[in-house]
């Protein structure tokens, strides 16, 4: 199954994250065309302190000379599709809390940003459904448990394995493409994606899948050559996920939500394991969220995401870490 290459201008895509009302503490001044990480800070001004949280994170990332521990390799999961949809706005017709992902790739050994690499994301919608697999329903996990969050699962889900769990690649059931996209990094190693906060499904904590591709080039045919040097997942703090549960359309999701502590894939290692740093109005998460993270990878490695949970380490040998 193939899809045509698609391009959407970054400015138009990212600027539509802001409605014509206050979001994340911003007034109309925030409703400007945004491109890349440098301007994305406008979405994250803290309403109570006036602190430009994401701009501070950007400045810290750019100024830091400390190497990071190699970001943990994780399973690709059964719902990956190599459509190579080059776009920053992956929302299409999905509804949910606006999420701006600000992602950076750096070399884990040299600490230098990896420019002209391709960072790819895909995730389920607010109801726990993946595009390309809508016939599988909520994560393909069969009938969701009815226990409240916090109750340890007693039954393994039936049907295709939940995203991130391995078990091979599931056969697509449709040609839909929402919440999937790929972007080339800038000279500082940054990309941005406009998406929606993911929902949940049986067997997994809330997450976003990612791949980092290096050594290739973007052509009219897509991303050509090179290798997938990193396959990982991003995770969300429990308090932020809990804040979405009473907000439509998340409130209609009847699947039992798995917490980070219960998740069998999240390694529990914070940023190294994919835990996003989140910025949002704690009283009004529905106004939007900025999630940002730096991934330290080996650009010469090959990590296609077929590792079993707890399996062998990535092919890179990280340098001693002086900070995470």
Secondary structure, 3 states (H helix, E strand, C coil): CCCCCCCCCHHHHHHCCCCCCCECCECHHHCCCCCHHHHHHHHHECCCCCCEHHHHHHHHHHHCCCCCCCCCCCCCCCCCCCCCCECCECCCCCCCCEEEEEEEEEECCCCCECCCCEEEEECCCCCCCCCCCHHHCCCCCCCCCCCCCCCCCCCCCCCCCCCCCCCCCCCCCCCCCCCEEEEECCCCCEEEEEEECCCCECCECCEEEEEEEEEEEEECCEEEEEEEEEEEEEECCHHHHHHHCCCCCHHHCCCCCCCCCCCCCCCCCHHHHCECEEECCCCCHHHCEEEEEEEEECCCCCCCCCCCCCCCCCCCCCCCCCCC
